[in-house]
Amino acid sequence: MLILGIDTSGKTASVSLFDSDTEIFLAESTLYTQKTHSQVIMPMVKDIIYDAGKTMSDIDRIAVADGPGSYTGLRIGVAGVKAMCFALGCKCVGVSTLEGLAYNNVTFHGTICSVMKARRELVYTCSYKSDGYFIEPLCEEKIISRDELAEFLALNGTEALLCGDGAVDFFTDYRSPKLFIAPPQNRLQNASGVCLASLSKKEVSPDELEVSYLQKVKAEKDLEDKK
């Protein structure tokens, strides 16, 4: 099965092309960009498919990071995947950004903690148990304070590998001999992790694909404040 993975949930725009039968990534491209994802993501998709000697019609499944993350970035990625799936007549899979981050580091045996910046002292986070090939969540995805996360990891009592754009600050501010940090190449979002995570997910039709923010968008919060 040929899987196209897309991640537009953060500063990186990332696409990967994965052959699940041979377990080989045929092509991948990741760009830490100051441009909007709408400017770069589709040209990146076209380039890796062409470079891999494939066509859009060869794609069996499209997997996309569906949140949490940048509201605008997530909407661009999900909308693009919906359009492609409708045009190609293929199924899609929404993958948690936090789980995709963990799969970037799946070879680590033990606890992997994905930490993404939310706002102020809050982070999006989830911890996973990795056996080096598959991961399983140890808790629900949540948005909590960094202090609460530190307490959770301390109570868990095991060594943990930190990844995500909030990992460096957390590692620096809450130093512990039981905390490790993912190397730079595996620390931020990458569509390769999205592809791997999608293997255990149920396919959906493009009209069923939705964004998962984990917190209310600004318009909703402003509306509540006015009540």
Stockholm file with secondary structure:
# STOCKHOLM 1.0

chainA/1-227         MLILGIDTSGKTASVSLFDSDTEIFLAESTLYTQKTHSQVIMPMVKDIIYDAGKTMSDIDRIAVADGPGSYTGLRIGVAGVKAMCFALGCKCVGVSTLEGLAYNNVTFHGTICSVMKARRELVYTCSYKSDGYFIEPLCEEKIISRDELAEFLALNGTEALLCGDGAVDFFTDYRSPKLFIAPPQNRLQNASGVCLASLSKKEVSPDELEVSYLQKVKAEKDLEDKK
#=GR chainA/1-227 SS CEEEEEECSSSEEEEEEEETTTTEEEEEEEEECSSCHHHHHHHHHHHHHHHTTCCGGGCCEEEEEEESSCHHHHHHHHHHHHHHHHHHTCEEEEEEHHHHHHHHTTTSEEEEEEEEECSTTEEEEEEEEEESSCEEESSCCEEEEHHHHHHHHHHHCSCEEEESTTHHHHHHHTCCTTEEECCHHHHSCCHHHHHHHHTTSCCBCGGGCCCCCSSCCHHHHHHHHHC
#=GC SS_cons         CEEEEEECSSSEEEEEEEETTTTEEEEEEEEECSSCHHHHHHHHHHHHHHHTTCCGGGCCEEEEEEESSCHHHHHHHHHHHHHHHHHHTCEEEEEEHHHHHHHHTTTSEEEEEEEEECSTTEEEEEEEEEESSCEEESSCCEEEEHHHHHHHHHHHCSCEEEESTTHHHHHHHTCCTTEEECCHHHHSCCHHHHHHHHTTSCCBCGGGCCCCCSSCCHHHHHHHHHC
//
